[in-house]
């Protein structure tokens, strides 16, 4: 039997706890004396994460705090909060229940309900972490969530397949971690069944009216029928892309300083210097400086205009225009464009 064959046989037998613990230890995501705030909604993923961290706390010296949010959008929110409260009590964990007005925030900020909920949750989680001197915040995104994000970005024409980052630095004293990101949903559901853990299911996840739900209900199952390791392969692809992005962005930022001048209402690009760079570096420089609409379509269109020295005005968005004059390219905010360019 080959080494590769043996590896896949062993990996196939690994359960949620094995993968979670291996990921935590191998990547050094959690260390002794860490203080971690867990965002627990009451859904399958977050209940699983809470139980996994409770087990982990028996092996290494960590302190965990559970935070649950009631978005006041569904009747089930009260039931979810009770499930979280009861389980934390049973496990001897500390729990904070927060009620947030997502609708009001969405209206005031002119954003979607989903964006409003996410912004409020992260803002409050950071405040709680800083107030009580916790150094990490953990959310329960899993391998399926990551694959869904990769497909969403692909369908929207994004230039990256990095997916959801496993770690994000908020500041020097606080990090956001996603310890379940390499565990697929099927294993999470198996874990809950084995440990007889109650959880709530958001019925809106099964409505075939949102892009993410369409991917979740149709594309992901089709991929797993083709290859049962599809989620793991997509996860590995996204991590490789994430590493490539970090490296190439460091190089691009270095070269960008030599050809880009950033101002409040204008971005100037020195084309003589810019065009000396490798095509991959040019692409990343454009992506990083574009004020809006950073999809492949817009980046490639602007690159084409630069290469052809097309001096016609391009309306990037309702707020920004792009134009070329001699050996300079400009991104200009609309209110600063003279009448000849309107």
Backbone torsions as a table, in degrees:
resi	resn	phi	psi	omega
1	UNK	NA	131.7	-177.5
2	UNK	-72.0	161.9	178.4
3	UNK	-62.2	-41.7	-179.7
4	UNK	-62.6	-45.3	179.9
5	UNK	-61.3	-42.8	178.9
6	UNK	-62.9	-42.3	179.8
7	UNK	-58.5	-48.1	-177.2
8	UNK	-66.3	-33.1	177.4
9	UNK	-66.3	-42.1	178.3
10	UNK	-66.7	-45.4	-178.4
11	UNK	-61.6	-39.1	-178.5
12	UNK	-62.6	-29.4	-178.8
13	UNK	-85.0	-12.2	-177.8
14	UNK	-67.5	136.9	179.9
15	UNK	-102.5	178.6	-175.8
16	UNK	-54.8	-45.9	-178.1
17	UNK	-63.4	-43.5	-179.2
18	UNK	-59.9	-46.8	-178.5
19	UNK	-67.7	-42.5	178.8
20	UNK	-59.3	-51.3	-176.7
21	UNK	-66.0	-42.1	178.4
22	UNK	-61.1	-42.2	-179.6
23	UNK	-65.9	-42.9	-179.9
24	UNK	-63.1	-46.5	-176.4
25	UNK	-73.7	-48.6	-175.6
26	UNK	-62.4	-40.2	-177.9
27	UNK	-94.9	-0.8	177.4
28	UNK	57.3	36.2	-179.6
29	UNK	-67.9	-35.2	-178.8
30	UNK	-126.4	131.4	-179.7
31	UNK	-120.1	163.9	174.9
32	UNK	-58.0	138.6	-180.0
33	UNK	78.7	4.3	173.6
34	UNK	-66.2	146.4	175.3
35	UNK	-120.1	117.4	-167.4
36	UNK	-123.3	128.8	173.9
37	UNK	-92.0	124.2	179.1
38	UNK	-103.7	124.4	175.0
39	UNK	-84.5	110.3	-174.2
40	UNK	-121.6	112.5	-176.5
41	UNK	-84.7	-26.0	-172.8
42	UNK	107.0	-5.2	175.9
43	UNK	-79.3	174.1	-175.5
44	UNK	-56.9	-47.5	-174.9
45	UNK	-62.6	-48.8	-175.1
46	UNK	-72.7	-33.1	175.3
47	UNK	-64.8	-41.6	176.5
48	UNK	-60.9	-45.9	-179.8
49	UNK	-60.1	-42.7	179.8
50	UNK	-60.3	-44.9	-178.4
51	UNK	-67.2	-38.0	178.1
52	UNK	-64.1	-41.3	179.1
53	UNK	-70.1	-33.5	176.1
54	UNK	-61.9	-42.1	176.4
55	UNK	-67.3	-39.8	-180.0
56	UNK	-63.3	-36.3	-179.6
57	UNK	-64.3	-17.8	177.1
58	UNK	-82.0	-16.8	-178.2
59	UNK	-99.6	-37.6	179.5
60	UNK	-129.9	158.3	-175.4
61	UNK	-79.6	90.6	176.4
62	UNK	-130.9	156.6	178.3
63	UNK	-116.6	128.9	-179.1
64	UNK	-123.3	143.8	179.1
65	UNK	-127.5	130.5	-178.2
66	UNK	-97.0	134.1	176.4
67	UNK	-127.2	127.0	178.8
68	UNK	-118.9	141.9	-179.3
69	UNK	-115.6	132.7	170.6
70	UNK	-103.2	111.2	-176.0
71	UNK	-81.9	-5.1	-179.1
72	UNK	58.3	35.7	-179.7
73	UNK	-113.3	-25.0	-177.4
74	UNK	-134.9	148.4	178.5
75	UNK	-63.4	-30.0	-177.2
76	UNK	-66.5	-14.5	-175.8
77	UNK	-58.9	-36.7	179.7
78	UNK	-67.1	-41.8	178.6
79	UNK	-63.5	-41.2	179.8
80	UNK	-63.0	-43.0	179.9
81	UNK	-62.7	-38.7	179.5
82	UNK	-67.0	-39.2	177.7
83	UNK	-61.6	-45.1	179.1
84	UNK	-63.7	-45.2	-178.8
85	UNK	-62.3	-44.2	-179.3
86	UNK	-65.5	-41.4	-179.1
87	UNK	-69.5	-40.7	178.8
88	UNK	-62.8	-38.3	178.2
89	UNK	-64.6	-42.6	-179.8
90	UNK	-64.3	-37.3	-177.7
91	UNK	-88.5	-5.1	179.4
92	UNK	74.1	34.9	-179.3
93	UNK	-106.4	156.6	177.3
94	UNK	-85.8	141.7	-175.7
95	UNK	-137.9	138.1	174.2
96	UNK	-117.9	125.8	177.4
97	UNK	-103.3	124.6	-177.7
98	UNK	-119.2	134.8	174.4
99	UNK	-107.2	127.3	-178.2
100	UNK	-126.6	146.7	-179.4
101	UNK	-97.7	86.6	-175.2
102	UNK	-68.7	-41.3	-178.9
103	UNK	-59.5	-46.2	-179.0
104	UNK	-62.8	-43.5	179.7
105	UNK	-62.7	-44.1	-179.0
106	UNK	-61.1	-41.3	179.3
107	UNK	-68.6	-42.7	-178.6
108	UNK	-67.8	-35.6	-176.9
109	UNK	-97.7	-3.2	-178.6
110	UNK	55.4	49.5	177.7
111	UNK	-126.6	168.8	179.1
112	UNK	-70.5	161.7	177.6
113	UNK	-59.8	-41.2	-179.2
114	UNK	-62.2	-45.9	179.2
115	UNK	-65.4	-41.0	179.7
116	UNK	-61.1	-46.4	179.6
117	UNK	-61.9	-44.0	-179.6
118	UNK	-64.3	-46.1	-179.1
119	UNK	-61.7	-43.0	180.0
120	UNK	-65.8	-44.2	-178.8
121	UNK	-60.0	-51.0	-177.2
122	UNK	-65.1	-37.7	178.9
123	UNK	-62.1	-45.4	-178.7
124	UNK	-70.4	-40.0	178.5
125	UNK	-59.8	-40.5	178.6
126	UNK	-66.2	-41.0	179.5
127	UNK	-63.5	-43.3	179.3
128	UNK	-63.4	-44.2	-178.9
129	UNK	-60.9	-44.6	-178.8
130	UNK	-69.8	-40.6	-178.7
131	UNK	-62.4	-42.1	-176.1
132	UNK	-99.7	9.0	175.3
133	UNK	61.1	48.2	171.2
134	UNK	-96.6	146.0	-174.9
135	UNK	-105.4	-5.0	178.6
136	UNK	-142.8	148.7	173.9
137	UNK	-121.1	132.7	-179.0
138	UNK	-117.9	132.3	172.9
139	UNK	-116.9	161.4	-168.5
140	UNK	-102.8	33.0	175.5
141	UNK	-62.6	136.6	-177.6
142	UNK	-114.0	-176.4	-176.4
143	UNK	-62.7	-34.6	177.3
144	UNK	-66.6	-41.8	176.9
145	UNK	-58.7	-42.1	-179.9
146	UNK	-63.8	-44.8	179.8
147	UNK	-63.3	-41.0	178.0
148	UNK	-60.4	-41.3	179.2
149	UNK	-65.0	-42.3	178.5
150	UNK	-60.2	-45.1	179.5
151	UNK	-65.8	-39.3	178.6
152	UNK	-61.3	-44.1	179.6
153	UNK	-66.1	-37.9	178.0
154	UNK	-61.9	-47.4	-177.6
155	UNK	-68.4	-26.3	179.5
156	UNK	-89.5	-1.4	177.7
157	UNK	81.8	27.0	177.7
158	UNK	-70.8	156.3	-179.1
159	UNK	-95.6	11.8	-177.8
160	UNK	-137.3	144.9	174.5
161	UNK	-117.2	25.0	-176.3
162	UNK	-68.6	-18.3	178.0
163	UNK	65.2	-150.0	-178.0
164	UNK	-85.4	126.1	179.3
165	UNK	-68.6	142.7	178.7
166	UNK	-73.8	-32.6	-179.2
167	UNK	-135.4	137.1	174.5
168	UNK	-135.1	127.2	179.1
169	UNK	-81.3	119.4	178.3
170	UNK	-85.8	-48.3	169.3
171	UNK	-155.5	-174.6	-173.9
172	UNK	-64.2	-18.9	-178.0
173	UNK	-111.3	0.9	-173.7
174	UNK	-143.6	131.0	-180.0
175	UNK	-127.2	147.9	172.4
176	UNK	-102.5	126.3	179.4
177	UNK	-122.6	152.3	178.0
178	UNK	-128.6	81.6	-171.6
179	UNK	-70.5	-14.5	-179.8
180	UNK	-98.3	6.6	-170.8
181	UNK	-63.8	-22.0	179.5
182	UNK	-98.6	8.1	-179.5
183	UNK	-109.6	125.7	-178.8
184	UNK	-81.6	159.1	-172.2
185	UNK	-58.9	-35.5	-179.0
186	UNK	-59.2	-41.8	-179.8
187	UNK	-69.8	-33.0	177.0
188	UNK	-65.1	-44.1	179.2
189	UNK	-64.6	-37.7	176.9
190	UNK	-63.9	-41.9	-179.7
191	UNK	-61.5	-45.1	180.0
192	UNK	-62.4	-38.6	-179.7
193	UNK	-67.6	-44.3	-179.5
194	UNK	-61.7	-41.6	-176.3
195	UNK	-94.0	6.0	175.9
196	UNK	52.2	52.4	-178.8
197	UNK	-100.7	128.1	178.8
198	UNK	-79.1	147.5	176.9
199	UNK	-155.2	165.7	178.4
200	UNK	-107.0	151.9	177.3
201	UNK	-116.2	125.7	177.5
202	UNK	-78.0	111.8	-176.1
203	UNK	-62.3	-24.7	-179.7
204	UNK	-65.9	-18.7	178.3
205	UNK	-66.6	-16.4	-177.0
206	UNK	-106.3	7.3	177.0
207	UNK	-84.2	121.1	-175.6
208	UNK	-83.7	51.0	-178.5
209	UNK	-122.8	-10.8	179.0
210	UNK	-108.0	148.5	-178.5
211	UNK	-56.9	-47.8	-178.5
212	UNK	-61.6	-40.4	179.9
213	UNK	-65.3	-37.9	178.6
214	UNK	-63.0	-40.8	177.8
215	UNK	-65.9	-43.8	-178.1
216	UNK	-63.3	-41.9	-172.8
217	UNK	-87.4	-23.0	-175.4
218	UNK	-118.0	-55.4	-172.4
219	UNK	-71.6	-46.3	-178.2
220	UNK	-60.7	-49.0	177.9
221	UNK	-59.4	-36.3	179.4
222	UNK	-65.5	-39.9	178.8
223	UNK	-64.4	-40.6	-178.2
224	UNK	-72.3	-23.2	174.6
225	UNK	-71.5	-35.4	178.6
226	UNK	-71.9	-42.9	-179.0
227	UNK	-150.1	117.5	-175.9
228	UNK	-65.8	-14.8	177.9
229	UNK	-96.4	15.9	-174.7
230	UNK	-56.8	-44.1	-177.9
231	UNK	-64.1	-40.0	178.8
232	UNK	-65.8	-40.1	-179.9
233	UNK	-66.9	-40.5	178.3
234	UNK	-65.9	-39.1	177.2
235	UNK	-60.6	-46.9	-179.8
236	UNK	-63.2	-40.2	177.2
237	UNK	-60.6	-44.4	-177.7
238	UNK	-66.5	-34.3	178.3
239	UNK	-70.5	-38.4	176.4
240	UNK	-63.4	-43.4	178.4
241	UNK	-62.5	-39.1	179.1
242	UNK	-61.9	-43.7	178.5
243	UNK	-65.3	-42.6	178.1
244	UNK	-60.8	-42.3	-179.3
245	UNK	-60.8	-44.4	-178.9
246	UNK	-60.5	-46.2	-178.2
247	UNK	-66.5	-50.3	-176.9
248	UNK	-68.5	-31.9	177.6
249	UNK	-68.0	-35.0	176.1
250	UNK	-61.4	-44.3	178.9
251	UNK	-66.8	-45.5	-178.5
252	UNK	-61.8	-41.4	179.4
253	UNK	-63.7	-36.3	179.0
254	UNK	-64.1	-47.2	-179.9
255	UNK	-72.6	-31.0	-179.3
256	UNK	-59.7	-35.5	-179.8
257	UNK	-62.0	-22.7	-177.2
258	UNK	-88.9	-14.2	-175.3
259	UNK	-131.5	-2.8	-176.2
260	UNK	-121.0	136.0	172.8
261	UNK	-120.7	114.4	-178.6
262	UNK	-94.0	125.7	175.0
263	UNK	-127.1	171.3	-174.4
264	UNK	-59.3	-47.4	-175.1
265	UNK	-117.5	12.1	-178.0
266	UNK	-154.3	141.5	174.4
267	UNK	-122.3	122.4	-177.3
268	UNK	-105.7	133.5	-179.7
269	UNK	-120.9	119.4	177.0
270	UNK	-80.6	106.8	-172.2
271	UNK	-70.5	-32.1	179.6
272	UNK	-59.7	-46.1	179.4
273	UNK	-73.3	-45.1	-177.3
274	UNK	-56.0	-44.2	-174.6
275	UNK	-75.2	-6.5	175.2
276	UNK	-78.6	-18.2	-173.3
277	UNK	-82.2	160.1	175.2
278	UNK	-59.4	149.3	-176.5
279	UNK	-57.7	-39.6	-179.8
280	UNK	-65.4	-37.5	178.7
281	UNK	-69.3	-41.8	178.4
282	UNK	-59.3	-43.2	-179.3
283	UNK	-59.6	-45.5	-177.4
284	UNK	-70.4	-34.6	176.4
285	UNK	-62.3	-46.4	178.8
286	UNK	-62.2	-43.6	-179.8
287	UNK	-60.2	-40.6	-176.6
288	UNK	-73.7	-27.6	-176.6
289	UNK	-98.8	-14.8	179.5
290	UNK	-57.3	125.6	-178.7
291	UNK	-69.4	-28.8	179.7
292	UNK	-152.2	163.5	175.9
293	UNK	53.1	75.6	-176.2
294	UNK	-96.7	34.1	178.5
295	UNK	-83.4	159.7	-179.2
296	UNK	-51.7	-42.4	-176.6
297	UNK	-55.0	-46.5	-177.4
298	UNK	-72.1	-40.0	-179.9
299	UNK	-64.8	-45.1	-179.7
300	UNK	-65.7	-37.4	179.7
301	UNK	-65.2	-43.4	179.0
302	UNK	-66.2	-40.2	177.9
303	UNK	-61.9	-39.3	179.1
304	UNK	-64.4	-41.6	179.0
305	UNK	-63.5	-37.8	179.0
306	UNK	-66.6	-46.8	-177.6
307	UNK	-65.3	-35.0	179.6
308	UNK	-87.9	-4.5	-175.2
309	UNK	52.7	45.0	178.9
310	UNK	-76.7	113.1	-173.5
311	UNK	-93.0	8.9	176.6
312	UNK	-72.0	151.5	-178.8
313	UNK	-77.4	132.7	177.6
314	UNK	-113.1	124.1	178.7
315	UNK	-84.8	102.8	-178.1
316	UNK	-71.1	-38.8	179.1
317	UNK	-160.3	-174.3	178.0
318	UNK	-66.8	-19.2	-176.2
319	UNK	-107.0	-21.5	-172.1
320	UNK	-129.2	143.7	175.2
321	UNK	-121.0	156.7	175.3
322	UNK	-124.7	136.2	178.2
323	UNK	-149.6	158.7	178.6
324	UNK	-120.0	135.3	174.1
325	UNK	-135.2	113.9	-178.3
326	UNK	55.5	-116.5	-177.7
327	UNK	-104.6	23.0	179.6
328	UNK	-125.4	145.1	172.8
329	UNK	-120.0	144.5	-174.8
330	UNK	-130.2	136.4	164.0
331	UNK	-106.1	120.7	-173.6
332	UNK	-126.4	132.1	176.7
333	UNK	-65.1	140.8	-170.9
334	UNK	-51.4	-47.1	-174.6
335	UNK	-66.9	-12.1	-179.6
336	UNK	-102.0	2.4	179.4
337	UNK	-87.0	129.0	-179.5
338	UNK	-70.1	163.9	-174.4
339	UNK	-56.3	-30.5	-177.9
340	UNK	-65.3	-19.9	-179.2
341	UNK	-99.7	-5.0	-174.5
342	UNK	-82.0	NA	NA
